[in-house]
Each structure stands twice: as structure tokens, then as C-alpha cells.
């Protein structure tokens, strides 16, 4: 049983290191690739955690399927039932948190769409009246296409070319379906707390992805940087609790975003130390995530083997 618990602890501990490595790796990559890496890492690590918990939870049931009396199993593994109860309790908490988070997402989206009907529609753009300074991408809901919500106050705060940057930024969120990346990683945090750092990193890189797209559309990185900075200074930095589904132009680490736009367009690292570091981190993240799944599978195989041994004894 000591070996089984050691495998379980290792499987549950791996996401802490792997999440930090994934965030580090994202810093080596262009925003688009960084978002894909962070989302994939979150899914793999959350899956490994769940697999480990499920493997531990079904130890007594596996013994039953193998027609091994539970008292015989407890003679070999005294902690089998308590450990299974703990794993089951953890999964119930995870399920409750997952449902709560999902309902919060739907409530935010529903509320935003109710507010959207009060504005003036121009294609995919809805201008909301008022002096508030904000702009965000509103994903589709119940058959309605996604829209860009911009307040009158935000439009007044920007120059004409800066408005182009703003609209291109929010359209990038919609066309790239960034709300799905955000939702997947946000929901993954209910499985393992280590993934919260991935969620924070993803939020920054999603905004960087939209920034780069907007800069490419207007063809001037300095204008894009000025627009992002002006929007941030004028805005009240309104945020919802999860960063989903409202992707606002004023969120993220603004100094880093502006600084990145004043530098050349980011590309995948080639050659030298940066490429070696990026490849090394990518391999480490992948190995860590797959190891969590492999350890959970090994837990299952070990339990099954031991159950057969108990039955044979």
C-alpha cells in the first residue's frame, strides 16, 4: 500500500512543478503558441489528477469485481477504504466547484447579453451609451453571434486609428474563440489548485495574442501600443471574477503588453540558448503531464495485481 500511496502522491504533486514550467515555457513562445501550450498543459494535468483519484477511489470496487472479500483486502491494505473515501470526497468537492464555476460563467454571459440589448448595433459592434470606459468581446449565446461591446466613453477617449486597434483587438478575441481557451483552463483549476498559475498566465497571453493581431491589422505597432495604453489609462479596469467570458482590452499586465508592442513581432525561437531552453521546457511539461496519467494507470494495474494476489492467497 505504501508504494500505491507514493505513486498517488507523486501523481498529485507533479502538476505543481509542471504548471510552473508551462508558464515559463509560454514566455519563450509567441502569444498564439503560448496559449495552446498552456491550455493543453492544463487539460493534461487536470486529467492526470482525476485519473489518479479515480484509480484510488475504485480500489474496493476492483476487489469486488475480482470477487475478493473486502476483509481480505483490508488485511493487506488497511487504508484502502479510508483512502478511497478521501478520493471520493475530493472528487465530490471538485464536481461541486466545477458546477459552481460553470454556472457563474453562464450567469455572466447571460447578464452581459441582457445589457447588450440597450446599445446601438453596427454589424458586430454594439455601442453602449454612458460615460463608462470599457470594451470587451462578448461570445455568442443561444444562437446569437458574438459581438464587440464598446462604451461611448471608450470611443470618446480614443483617436480614430486607436479605435481601429481597439476593434481589431476585440475581433481577434472573437475570431480566435479565446473565451474557450479561458473557460477550459478556468474550469481545470477546480481539479487542481496548481493550475491557477496557468490561468493567470493564459489571461495575459490571450491579451497579447489579440494585441499582436490588432497591430498586424493596422500595420503600426506603435499606434497599437498607444491605443492599448490609452484604453487602459482611460478605463476603470472592470473585470469579472473569472476573466470569462468577457475579454476586455484593459485587462492583463499593461506595462508588459505595451512594451511587447514596442518590440519587433515575436517569432518562434530559433537556434541558440533560447531554442534549447524552449524545447527543454516543452519536453519537461509534456513528460510531467504524461507521467501523471501514467502513474494513475500504474496505480490501477498495481491494485488489480494485488487484488488477484489476495484472492489467490
C-alpha positions as CSV (number, residue, x, y, z in Angstrom):
1,X,0.0,0.0,0.0
2,X,3.0,2.3,0.7
3,X,4.0,2.0,-3.0
4,X,0.5,2.8,-4.1
5,X,0.3,5.9,-1.9
6,X,3.7,7.0,-3.1
7,X,2.6,6.8,-6.7
8,X,-0.6,8.7,-5.9
9,X,1.3,11.5,-4.0
10,X,3.7,11.8,-6.9
11,X,0.9,12.0,-9.4
12,X,-0.9,14.7,-7.4
13,X,2.4,16.7,-6.8
14,X,3.6,16.7,-10.4
15,X,1.2,19.4,-11.5
16,X,2.8,22.0,-9.2
17,X,6.1,21.7,-11.0
18,X,4.6,21.2,-14.4
19,X,2.3,24.2,-14.2
20,X,5.3,26.4,-13.3
21,X,7.3,25.0,-16.2
22,X,4.4,25.5,-18.6
23,X,4.1,29.2,-17.6
24,X,7.9,29.5,-18.0
25,X,7.7,27.9,-21.5
26,X,4.9,30.3,-22.5
27,X,7.3,33.2,-22.0
28,X,9.6,31.8,-24.8
29,X,6.8,31.5,-27.3
30,X,4.7,33.9,-29.4
31,X,1.3,34.5,-27.8
32,X,-0.7,32.2,-30.0
33,X,1.5,29.2,-29.4
34,X,1.8,30.1,-25.7
35,X,-2.0,29.9,-25.3
36,X,-2.2,26.5,-27.0
37,X,0.7,25.2,-24.7
38,X,-0.9,26.5,-21.6
39,X,-4.4,25.1,-22.4
40,X,-3.0,21.7,-23.4
41,X,-0.9,21.5,-20.2
42,X,-3.9,22.4,-18.1
43,X,-6.0,19.7,-19.7
44,X,-3.3,17.0,-19.4
45,X,-2.5,17.9,-15.8
46,X,-6.1,18.0,-14.7
47,X,-6.7,14.7,-16.5
48,X,-3.8,13.1,-14.7
49,X,-5.1,14.3,-11.3
50,X,-8.6,13.0,-12.0
51,X,-7.2,9.6,-13.2
52,X,-5.1,9.2,-10.0
53,X,-8.1,10.0,-7.8
54,X,-10.4,7.7,-9.7
55,X,-7.8,4.9,-9.5
56,X,-7.6,5.2,-5.7
57,X,-11.4,5.6,-5.3
58,X,-12.2,2.3,-7.1
59,X,-9.8,0.1,-5.1
60,X,-12.7,-1.5,-3.1
61,X,-14.8,-1.8,-6.2
62,X,-12.0,-3.5,-8.1
63,X,-11.7,-6.0,-5.3
64,X,-15.4,-6.7,-5.6
65,X,-15.1,-7.2,-9.3
66,X,-12.3,-9.6,-8.7
67,X,-14.5,-11.5,-6.2
68,X,-12.1,-10.8,-3.4
69,X,-13.8,-10.3,0.0
70,X,-13.3,-6.8,1.3
71,X,-12.0,-8.1,4.7
72,X,-9.2,-9.9,2.9
73,X,-8.3,-6.8,1.0
74,X,-8.2,-4.8,4.2
75,X,-5.8,-7.3,5.7
76,X,-3.3,-6.4,3.0
77,X,-4.3,-2.7,2.6
78,X,-5.7,-1.4,5.9
79,X,-6.0,2.1,4.4
80,X,-7.8,1.0,1.2
81,X,-11.3,2.1,2.3
82,X,-10.3,5.4,4.1
83,X,-8.1,6.3,1.1
84,X,-11.0,5.6,-1.3
85,X,-13.3,7.7,0.8
86,X,-10.9,10.6,0.8
87,X,-10.5,10.3,-3.0
88,X,-14.3,10.2,-3.4
89,X,-14.8,13.2,-1.2
90,X,-12.2,15.2,-3.1
91,X,-13.9,14.3,-6.4
92,X,-17.3,15.4,-5.0
93,X,-15.8,18.8,-4.0
94,X,-14.2,19.1,-7.4
95,X,-17.6,18.4,-9.0
96,X,-19.3,21.0,-6.9
97,X,-16.7,23.6,-7.7
98,X,-16.9,22.7,-11.4
99,X,-20.7,23.1,-11.5
100,X,-20.5,26.4,-9.5
101,X,-17.8,27.8,-11.8
102,X,-19.8,26.8,-14.9
103,X,-23.0,28.4,-13.6
104,X,-21.0,31.5,-12.9
105,X,-19.8,31.6,-16.5
106,X,-23.3,31.2,-17.8
107,X,-24.7,33.9,-15.4
108,X,-22.0,36.4,-16.5
109,X,-22.7,35.7,-20.2
110,X,-26.5,35.9,-19.7
111,X,-26.2,39.2,-17.8
112,X,-23.9,40.7,-20.4
113,X,-26.3,39.8,-23.2
114,X,-29.2,41.4,-21.3
115,X,-27.2,44.6,-21.1
116,X,-26.2,44.4,-24.8
117,X,-29.8,44.9,-25.9
118,X,-29.7,48.5,-24.7
119,X,-26.9,49.6,-27.2
120,X,-26.8,50.6,-30.8
121,X,-25.8,47.8,-33.2
122,X,-23.4,48.4,-36.1
123,X,-22.7,44.9,-37.6
124,X,-20.7,43.0,-35.0
125,X,-20.2,46.2,-32.9
126,X,-22.6,47.3,-30.2
127,X,-22.1,50.8,-28.8
128,X,-23.3,51.0,-25.2
129,X,-24.4,54.5,-24.0
130,X,-22.9,56.1,-21.0
131,X,-19.7,57.6,-19.6
132,X,-18.1,54.3,-18.5
133,X,-14.9,53.4,-20.3
134,X,-14.8,49.8,-21.3
135,X,-14.6,47.4,-24.3
136,X,-14.9,43.6,-24.4
137,X,-15.6,40.7,-26.6
138,X,-19.0,39.0,-25.9
139,X,-19.2,35.4,-27.1
140,X,-22.2,34.0,-28.9
141,X,-25.1,32.9,-26.7
142,X,-28.2,30.8,-27.6
143,X,-27.8,31.1,-31.3
144,X,-26.8,34.8,-31.2
145,X,-23.5,35.7,-32.8
146,X,-20.7,37.1,-30.7
147,X,-20.4,40.9,-30.6
148,X,-17.9,43.6,-29.6
149,X,-19.2,45.8,-26.8
150,X,-17.7,49.3,-26.6
151,X,-19.0,52.1,-24.5
152,X,-19.4,55.6,-25.7
153,X,-16.9,56.7,-23.1
154,X,-14.3,54.4,-24.6
155,X,-14.8,55.7,-28.1
156,X,-14.5,59.3,-27.0
157,X,-11.3,58.5,-25.2
158,X,-9.5,57.2,-28.3
159,X,-8.3,58.7,-31.6
160,X,-9.7,57.3,-34.9
161,X,-6.7,55.0,-35.6
162,X,-6.7,53.9,-32.0
163,X,-10.3,52.9,-32.3
164,X,-9.3,50.6,-35.2
165,X,-6.8,49.0,-32.9
166,X,-9.5,48.5,-30.2
167,X,-12.0,46.9,-32.6
168,X,-9.3,44.7,-34.2
169,X,-8.2,43.6,-30.7
170,X,-11.7,42.5,-29.7
171,X,-12.5,40.9,-33.1
172,X,-9.3,38.8,-32.6
173,X,-10.8,37.6,-29.3
174,X,-14.0,36.5,-31.1
175,X,-12.4,35.0,-34.2
176,X,-9.8,33.2,-32.2
177,X,-12.5,31.9,-29.8
178,X,-10.4,33.0,-26.9
179,X,-13.2,32.5,-24.5
180,X,-13.0,28.8,-25.0
181,X,-9.3,28.7,-24.0
182,X,-10.1,30.8,-21.0
183,X,-13.1,28.6,-20.0
184,X,-11.2,25.3,-20.3
185,X,-8.3,26.5,-18.2
186,X,-10.5,28.2,-15.7
187,X,-12.6,25.1,-15.2
188,X,-9.4,23.0,-14.9
189,X,-8.5,25.0,-11.8
190,X,-11.3,23.3,-10.0
191,X,-9.5,20.0,-10.4
192,X,-6.0,21.1,-9.1
193,X,-5.1,24.4,-7.4
194,X,-1.7,24.4,-9.1
195,X,-3.4,25.3,-12.4
196,X,-4.4,28.7,-11.1
197,X,-1.0,30.0,-12.2
198,X,-1.7,28.6,-15.7
199,X,-5.0,30.5,-15.7
200,X,-3.3,33.8,-14.8
201,X,-0.6,33.3,-17.5
202,X,-3.1,32.3,-20.1
203,X,-5.1,35.5,-19.5
204,X,-2.0,37.6,-20.2
205,X,-1.1,35.7,-23.3
206,X,-4.6,35.8,-24.7
207,X,-4.5,39.6,-24.5
208,X,-1.1,39.5,-26.1
209,X,-2.4,37.4,-28.9
210,X,-5.2,39.9,-29.6
211,X,-2.7,42.8,-29.3
212,X,-0.5,41.2,-32.0
213,X,-3.4,40.6,-34.3
214,X,-4.6,44.2,-33.9
215,X,-1.0,45.5,-34.6
216,X,-0.9,43.4,-37.8
217,X,-4.3,44.8,-38.9
218,X,-3.4,48.5,-38.5
219,X,0.2,47.9,-39.7
220,X,1.8,50.0,-37.0
221,X,3.0,48.6,-33.7
222,X,3.5,52.0,-32.1
223,X,-0.1,53.0,-32.8
224,X,-1.3,49.7,-31.4
225,X,0.8,50.3,-28.2
226,X,-0.5,53.8,-27.8
227,X,-4.1,52.6,-28.2
228,X,-3.7,49.8,-25.6
229,X,-2.1,52.2,-23.2
230,X,-4.7,55.0,-23.7
231,X,-7.5,52.5,-23.3
232,X,-6.0,51.2,-20.1
233,X,-5.5,54.7,-18.6
234,X,-9.0,55.8,-19.5
235,X,-10.7,52.6,-18.4
236,X,-11.8,51.6,-14.9
237,X,-10.2,48.2,-15.3
238,X,-13.5,46.4,-14.8
239,X,-13.1,42.7,-14.5
240,X,-15.4,39.8,-13.8
241,X,-14.3,37.1,-11.4
242,X,-13.0,34.6,-13.8
243,X,-11.9,36.5,-16.9
244,X,-14.5,34.6,-18.9
245,X,-16.5,35.2,-21.0
246,X,-15.8,38.9,-21.1
247,X,-12.3,39.5,-22.6
248,X,-11.6,43.2,-22.1
249,X,-9.0,45.3,-23.8
250,X,-8.0,46.8,-20.4
251,X,-7.1,43.5,-18.7
252,X,-3.7,41.9,-18.3
253,X,-0.3,43.3,-17.3
254,X,-0.4,46.6,-19.2
255,X,3.2,47.7,-19.0
256,X,4.4,44.3,-20.3
257,X,1.8,44.4,-23.1
258,X,2.8,47.9,-24.2
259,X,6.5,47.1,-24.0
260,X,6.0,44.0,-26.1
261,X,4.2,46.0,-28.8
262,X,7.1,48.4,-29.0
263,X,9.5,45.5,-29.8
264,X,9.6,43.5,-33.1
265,X,6.9,41.0,-33.7
266,X,7.6,37.8,-31.7
267,X,8.5,34.6,-33.5
268,X,9.3,31.1,-32.5
269,X,12.8,30.8,-31.0
270,X,15.4,29.6,-33.5
271,X,18.8,28.3,-32.5
272,X,20.9,29.1,-29.5
273,X,20.1,29.0,-25.9
274,X,16.5,30.3,-26.2
275,X,15.6,27.5,-28.6
276,X,17.2,24.9,-26.4
277,X,15.5,26.3,-23.3
278,X,12.1,26.3,-25.0
279,X,12.5,22.7,-26.3
280,X,13.7,21.6,-22.9
281,X,10.8,23.2,-21.1
282,X,8.3,21.8,-23.6
283,X,9.7,18.3,-23.1
284,X,9.6,18.7,-19.3
285,X,6.0,19.9,-19.3
286,X,4.9,17.0,-21.7
287,X,6.7,14.4,-19.6
288,X,5.3,15.7,-16.4
289,X,1.7,15.7,-17.7
290,X,2.0,12.3,-19.3
291,X,3.7,11.0,-16.2
292,X,0.7,12.0,-14.1
293,X,-1.5,9.9,-16.4
294,X,1.0,7.0,-16.5
295,X,1.2,7.0,-12.7
296,X,-2.5,6.8,-12.4
297,X,-2.6,3.9,-14.9
298,X,0.2,2.2,-12.9
299,X,-1.8,2.6,-9.8
300,X,-4.7,0.8,-11.4
301,X,-2.5,-2.0,-12.6
302,X,-0.9,-2.4,-9.2
303,X,-4.2,-2.5,-7.4
304,X,-5.5,-5.1,-9.9
305,X,-2.4,-7.3,-9.5
306,X,-2.5,-7.1,-5.7
307,X,-6.3,-7.9,-5.7
308,X,-5.6,-11.1,-7.7
309,X,-2.7,-11.9,-5.3
310,X,-5.1,-11.5,-2.3
311,X,-7.7,-13.7,-3.9
312,X,-5.1,-16.3,-4.8
313,X,-3.8,-16.3,-1.2
